[in-house]
Amino acid sequence: MTYKNMREFISFLESNNNLTRIGTPVSQDLEIAEITDRVIKSGGPALLFENVVGHETPVLTNLFGTHQRTAWALGVDETAELTDKVRDILGLVKNPPSSMWDKLKTLKDIVGMARTQPKLLKSAPCQEVVLTGNNANLEILPHLKCWPMDGGRYITLPLVISRDPDSNRRNVGTYRMQIYDEKTAGMHWQTHKVGASHYRTGEEKGLNRLEVAVVLGCDPTTMWTGALPIPPDMDELAVSGILRDAPVEMVKCRTINLEVPAHSEFVLEGYVIPGELKTEGPFGDHTGYYSMEDEYPVFHLNAITHRKDAIYPATVVGRPPSEDFYMGKAVERLMLPALQMALPEVTDINMPAEGAFHNLVIVSVKKEYPGHTRKVMNALWGLGLMMLAKTIIVVDHYVDVQNLSEVAWRVASNIDPENDVMFIEGPVDDLDHSSAQPKFGSKMGIDATAKTKLDGRNRDWPPDVVMSEEIKNLVNSRWKEYGL
């Protein structure tokens, strides 16, 4: 099912008993976050807070907070279906591309399909109300303060749209924004993100300003694509169109030269000034730790446009698993076929909640030659934002990487630490607090596969302890007789 806007998805969730309306007066400072965090941790519903103290605008949280809701948001019944859907789109089942060039060309062609390209409208619901001048005030919106040490209130679920000053290519990313005052906010463009690259290019070119649009609430698939780790020359809105099998309808902003999803709830139009930085943070982050104060660009507000009955979306992150884990697991399922195009030996991948995405990557491979596991580790570290992965564990193709108990058993049993652990240095996530210096540190690769002569082993590897299929089938057929 394709949803035109966020409220259609809200109606769907409500009809499936997956949304709760809360009419009790609640505060945007800490209270909404504590309620939401408890509900997320218990696998509860999306929450629509209809009575936020001091505001007429309702706040929506926990929209993606289960595997089921994330799947529904992306138009499937289970997130695992995304893998098959992408394989079908890429033609990997019937006509797999043979060469690396063909594989890359397939991706480019798919994203360039005309029927899924964004479609420009002349007018749109997101511009039913237009606020400019003194009426454009960031503080009229119910931004949340989520954790006690947060530096202020934050926009936590935006789509931030900017263009590369050189290529004019659009980027859509999800970057938190700390509210400073009525007209300015921090723009948390982490070093390795495309928005930060646009900002650096603006500095190099000596631009006076870089226009930015901040979208709050649109159709759920498009909201989710802001978190996709796709190459910078691929348009997130086109990818959303592919997944929805319908173009994202867009409209031109009123005060800047950018387009935004036409069915958004709120749009903040403005700009950043290359070279201008301000202290942002602390912020209770998805790692489960606070990301502390640092210098980031400043967003300046020109205008706010919105629907007449707009709803404010927010997410609450913190100690995992939080809502972003479920969003990230869907990203993992979506990206697996693309990863297998580059590394066909990969069987499956798991980025568990406990690893906060970039701290732990578990991958199963079909090992075929000496050094194969290390080739896979290094290849992963060379793929886009996978460069930030701190620990990569490689297991055999028959290991269920989604079963952390099995993975722990294989790792503990199979590694000879001196020979099966490798260390390298490279970029680490801006949010990583463990490295001796910011943004650069060590990484670890663990080869937890069974070792054979391919690995220079001189003695036999013992077989797994498993019952014969004959006896298992016998016991299955007689189970009721046992009275168990």
C-alpha positions in Angstrom: 0.0 0.0 0.0 1.2 3.5 -0.9 0.4 6.4 1.5 0.1 9.9 0.1 1.0 11.5 3.4 1.7 10.9 7.0 -2.0 11.2 8.1 -3.1 8.4 5.8 -0.5 6.2 7.6 -1.8 7.3 10.9 -5.4 6.3 9.9 -4.1 2.9 8.8 -2.3 2.4 12.1 -5.3 3.4 14.1 -7.5 1.0 12.1 -5.0 -1.8 13.0 -4.8 -0.9 16.7 -1.3 0.3 16.3 -1.8 3.9 17.4 -2.9 5.4 20.7 -4.2 9.0 21.1 -3.3 10.7 24.4 -5.5 13.5 25.4 -4.0 14.1 28.8 -1.9 17.3 29.0 1.8 16.5 28.6 5.0 18.6 28.5 7.3 18.7 25.5 10.2 18.8 28.0 11.2 15.2 29.1 7.6 13.9 29.7 6.7 13.0 26.1 10.2 11.4 25.8 9.8 9.3 28.9 6.4 8.1 27.8 7.6 7.3 24.4 10.8 5.5 25.5 8.7 3.2 27.8 6.3 2.4 25.0 9.1 1.7 22.5 10.9 -0.6 24.9 7.7 -2.6 25.5 6.9 -2.9 21.7 3.9 -0.6 22.1 1.9 1.5 19.5 2.6 4.8 17.8 1.6 7.7 20.0 -0.4 10.9 19.1 -0.1 13.5 21.9 -3.1 15.7 21.3 -2.7 18.1 24.3 0.9 19.4 24.4 1.0 22.1 27.1 1.4 25.5 25.5 0.8 24.3 21.9 -2.1 23.6 19.7 -0.1 21.3 17.4 -0.2 17.5 18.3 3.0 15.5 18.5 3.4 12.1 16.8 6.1 9.7 18.2 7.1 6.1 17.7 5.8 5.9 14.2 8.4 3.3 13.1 8.9 1.7 16.5 8.3 -2.0 15.6 9.4 -4.2 12.7 5.7 -4.4 11.7 5.1 -0.7 11.6 8.3 -0.1 9.7 7.3 -2.7 7.2 3.8 -1.2 6.8 5.4 2.2 6.3 7.4 0.8 3.4 4.4 -0.9 1.8 5.2 -4.5 2.7 4.0 -6.9 5.4 7.5 -7.8 6.7 10.8 -6.0 6.4 12.4 -9.2 5.0 10.2 -8.6 1.9 12.3 -5.5 1.1 15.2 -7.8 0.2 13.2 -9.7 -2.4 11.6 -6.5 -3.6 14.9 -4.9 -4.3 16.3 -8.1 -5.9 13.3 -8.1 -8.3 13.7 -4.4 -9.1 17.4 -4.9 -9.8 16.7 -8.0 -12.0 19.0 -10.1 -9.9 16.7 -13.1 -10.0 16.2 -13.7 -13.7 18.9 -11.6 -15.3 21.8 -11.0 -12.9 24.3 -8.4 -14.2 27.6 -10.1 -15.1 30.2 -7.4 -14.7 30.8 -4.7 -12.0 30.1 -2.1 -14.7 26.8 -3.7 -15.5 25.9 -3.9 -11.9 26.5 -0.2 -11.3 24.7 0.7 -14.5 21.7 -1.3 -13.4 21.5 0.8 -10.2 21.8 4.0 -12.1 19.1 3.0 -14.6 16.7 1.9 -11.9 17.0 5.2 -9.9 16.6 7.1 -13.2 13.3 5.5 -14.2 11.0 8.3 -15.2 7.9 7.0 -13.6 9.4 7.1 -10.2 11.1 10.5 -10.5 9.7 13.3 -8.2 6.8 15.1 -9.8 6.5 18.9 -9.4 3.1 20.5 -8.5 2.0 24.1 -8.7 0.4 24.2 -5.3 0.4 21.9 -2.3 -1.1 21.2 1.1 2.2 22.0 2.9 1.7 25.6 1.9 -1.9 26.1 3.1 -0.4 28.5 5.8 2.7 30.6 5.0 4.5 32.4 7.8 7.3 34.9 7.1 9.0 37.8 8.8 8.2 38.0 12.5 5.5 35.4 12.2 8.1 32.8 11.3 9.2 31.6 14.7 10.8 28.3 15.4 9.6 28.3 19.0 5.9 28.1 18.1 6.5 24.4 17.3 6.4 21.7 20.0 10.1 20.6 19.7 11.1 18.0 22.3 13.7 18.0 25.0 14.3 14.3 25.4 16.9 13.8 28.1 17.9 15.7 31.2 21.4 16.8 30.0 20.2 17.8 26.5 21.4 21.3 25.5 17.9 22.4 24.6 14.9 21.3 22.6 15.5 19.5 19.3 14.0 18.7 16.0 14.6 14.9 15.9 12.9 13.6 12.8 13.5 16.1 10.0 14.3 15.6 6.3 17.0 18.2 5.6 17.2 19.1 1.9 20.2 20.9 0.3 22.0 21.0 -3.0 25.6 20.5 -3.9 27.0 23.9 -4.9 29.1 22.3 -7.7 26.8 19.6 -9.2 23.4 21.0 -8.0 22.5 17.4 -7.0 19.9 17.2 -4.2 20.5 15.5 -0.9 17.9 14.5 1.6 19.2 13.5 5.1 18.0 13.1 8.6 20.0 15.4 10.9 19.0 16.6 14.3 18.6 20.3 15.0 18.9 22.1 18.3 16.6 25.1 18.7 18.6 28.2 19.7 16.0 30.9 19.5 13.1 32.1 17.3 15.2 32.3 14.1 18.2 29.9 14.5 18.9 26.3 15.1 22.0 24.0 15.1 22.5 21.9 12.0 24.1 18.6 13.1 25.8 17.8 9.8 28.2 15.0 10.9 31.6 15.0 9.1 30.9 12.0 6.8 27.3 13.0 5.8 26.5 14.5 2.4 25.0 17.6 3.9 28.3 18.3 5.5 30.0 17.9 2.2 27.7 20.5 0.6 28.6 22.8 3.5 32.3 22.3 3.0 31.9 23.0 -0.7 30.1 26.2 0.1 33.0 27.2 2.3 35.6 26.4 -0.5 33.6 28.5 -3.0 33.2 31.4 -0.6 29.4 31.3 -0.8 27.4 33.8 1.4 24.7 31.2 2.1 23.6 27.7 1.3 19.9 27.3 1.1 18.3 24.5 3.2 14.7 23.2 3.6 13.7 21.3 6.6 10.7 19.0 6.1 8.7 17.7 9.1 6.2 14.8 8.3 5.4 13.5 4.8 4.6 10.0 3.5 6.3 7.4 5.7 8.5 5.9 3.0 10.0 9.3 2.1 10.4 10.1 5.8 12.4 6.9 6.2 14.6 7.4 3.1 16.4 10.3 4.8 18.3 7.7 6.8 19.4 5.7 3.7 23.2 5.4 3.3 23.1 5.6 -0.5 25.8 7.2 -2.8 25.7 11.0 -3.0 24.7 11.0 -6.7 21.5 9.0 -6.0 18.4 11.0 -5.1 16.6 9.8 -2.0 13.3 11.0 -3.3 13.7 8.9 -6.5 14.5 5.9 -4.3 11.3 6.6 -2.3 9.4 6.7 -5.6 10.8 3.3 -6.5 9.8 1.8 -3.2 6.4 3.4 -3.3 6.0 2.6 -7.0 4.7 6.2 -7.3 6.5 9.5 -7.7 6.9 11.8 -4.7 4.9 14.9 -5.4 6.9 18.1 -4.8 6.4 21.8 -4.7 8.8 24.8 -4.9 9.5 26.6 -1.6 8.2 30.1 -1.2 11.5 31.9 -0.2 14.3 29.6 -1.4 15.2 27.7 -4.6 14.5 24.2 -3.4 11.6 21.7 -3.8 9.9 19.8 -0.9 7.4 17.0 -0.6 4.0 18.6 -1.3 2.2 16.6 1.4 4.5 17.6 4.2 3.1 18.7 7.5 5.6 21.5 8.1 8.4 23.0 6.0 11.1 25.3 7.5 12.7 27.4 4.7 16.1 29.0 5.4 19.9 28.8 4.9 23.2 28.2 6.5 26.2 30.6 6.2 29.4 28.6 5.3 32.0 29.3 7.9 29.5 30.1 10.7 29.6 27.7 13.6 28.0 27.5 17.0 28.1 25.2 20.0 25.5 22.4 19.7 24.7 19.7 22.3 24.8 17.8 24.5 22.2 15.4 23.1 21.1 12.0 24.4 22.0 9.9 21.3 21.1 6.6 19.7 24.4 5.1 21.1 22.9 5.2 24.6 25.4 7.9 25.5 25.2 11.7 25.3 27.0 13.2 22.3 28.7 16.2 23.9 29.1 19.8 22.8 30.8 20.5 19.5 30.7 23.2 16.8 28.2 22.9 14.0 26.6 25.1 11.3 23.7 27.4 12.1 20.4 27.2 10.3 18.6 30.6 9.8 14.9 30.6 9.3 13.2 32.5 6.4 9.7 31.1 6.5 7.5 28.3 7.9 4.8 26.8 5.7 2.4 24.1 6.9 -0.9 22.4 6.6 -3.9 24.0 8.4 -4.2 21.0 10.8 -0.5 20.0 10.9 0.9 17.3 13.0 4.5 17.5 14.4 6.5 14.2 14.1 9.4 13.4 16.4 11.5 10.5 17.4 13.1 9.6 20.7 16.5 7.9 20.7 18.6 6.7 23.6 19.8 3.4 24.9 19.1 0.8 22.2 16.8 -0.6 21.1 15.0 2.7 20.2 12.8 3.6 17.3 15.9 4.2 15.0 16.8 0.5 15.4 13.7 -0.6 13.6 14.3 2.0 10.9 17.9 0.8 10.6 16.9 -2.9 10.4 14.8 -2.0 7.3 17.7 -0.2 5.8 19.8 -3.3 6.4 17.3 -5.5 4.6 17.0 -3.0 1.7 20.7 -2.7 1.2 21.6 -6.4 1.3 21.0 -7.0 -2.4 23.1 -4.0 -3.3 25.8 -5.2 -1.0 25.7 -8.7 -2.6 26.1 -7.1 -6.0 29.5 -5.9 -4.9 30.3 -8.9 -2.7 28.4 -11.9 -4.0 30.0 -14.2 -1.4 27.9 -12.5 1.3 25.0 -14.6 2.5 23.5 -12.2 5.1 24.3 -9.3 7.4 23.2 -8.2 10.8 23.8 -4.8 12.5 22.3 -5.5 15.9 20.6 -2.9 18.1 23.4 -3.3 20.7 25.9 -2.1 18.2 24.1 1.1 17.4 24.6 0.4 13.7 28.2 1.4 13.3 29.8 -0.4 16.3 29.1 -4.0 15.2 28.5 -5.6 11.8 28.1 -9.4 11.6 28.3 -10.9 8.1 28.1 -14.5 6.9 30.1 -15.5 3.8 30.8 -18.5 1.6 34.6 -18.8 2.0 36.4 -20.1 -1.0 40.1 -19.1 -0.9 42.9 -18.1 1.5 42.4 -14.6 3.0 38.8 -14.5 1.8 37.4 -13.3 5.2 39.9 -10.5 5.3 39.1 -9.5 1.8 35.4 -9.2 2.9 36.3 -7.1 6.0 38.4 -4.7 4.0 35.8 -4.5 1.2 33.1 -3.6 3.7 35.3 -0.9 5.3 35.7 0.5 1.8 31.9 0.8 1.0 30.5 4.3 1.8 29.4 4.8 5.4 30.4 1.2 6.2 33.8 2.8 6.7 32.6 3.8 10.1 32.0 0.2 11.3 34.1 -0.4 14.4 33.9 -4.2 14.6 33.2 -6.6 11.8 32.6 -10.3 12.6 32.7 -12.8 9.7 31.0 -16.2 10.2 30.4 -19.1 7.8 27.5 -19.0 5.3 25.4 -21.5 7.2 25.4 -19.5 10.5 22.3 -17.5 11.3 23.7 -14.0 11.8 20.3 -12.8 13.1 20.7 -15.3 16.1 23.1 -13.5 18.4 23.4 -16.6 20.7 24.6 -18.7 17.8 27.0 -15.9 16.7 28.4 -15.6 20.2 28.9 -19.4 20.4 30.7 -19.4 17.0 33.0 -16.5 17.9 33.9 -17.9 21.3 34.6 -21.3 19.9 36.2 -20.6 16.6 38.7 -17.8 17.1 42.4 -18.3 17.7 42.8 -14.7 18.9 46.4 -14.2 17.7 45.6 -15.3 14.2 41.9 -14.5 13.7 41.7 -10.9 14.9 43.0 -8.0 12.8 43.3 -4.3 13.6 43.3 -1.4 11.3 42.9 2.4 11.7 40.5 4.7 9.9 37.6 7.1 10.2 35.1 6.5 13.0 31.7 8.1 13.6 31.4 11.6 15.0 29.4 10.1 17.8 32.0 7.5 18.8 33.4 8.4 22.3 35.9 5.6 22.7 38.6 6.7 20.2 41.6 8.6 21.5 40.9 11.4 19.1 37.7 12.6 17.4 36.6 11.0 14.1 39.6 8.7 13.8 40.4 5.4 15.6 41.1 1.7 15.4 38.8 -1.0 14.0 38.7 -4.7 14.6 37.9 -7.6 12.3 37.2 -11.1 13.8 37.3 -14.2 11.6 34.9 -16.6 13.4 34.6 -19.0 10.4 35.6 -22.7 10.6 39.3 -23.1 9.6 40.5 -25.5 7.0 43.6 -26.1 4.9 42.6 -22.9 3.0 43.6 -21.0 6.2 46.8 -22.9 6.7 45.4 -25.2 9.3 47.2 -28.6 9.7 44.6 -30.4 11.8 41.0 -31.4 11.1 38.2 -29.0 12.2 35.6 -30.9 14.3 32.0 -31.2 13.0 29.0 -29.6 14.7 27.1 -31.8 17.1 23.7 -32.3 15.3 21.1 -35.1 15.4 20.6 -37.1 12.2 17.6 -36.2 10.0 16.3 -39.7 10.3 16.0 -39.6 14.1 14.6 -36.0 14.1 11.9 -37.1 11.6 11.1 -40.2 13.7 10.7 -38.1 16.9 8.6 -35.5 15.1 6.2 -38.2 13.9 5.9 -39.8 17.4 5.9 -36.6 19.5 2.3 -36.9 20.6 3.0 -40.4 21.8 5.5 -39.2 24.3 2.9 -37.2 26.2 5.2 -34.1 26.3 
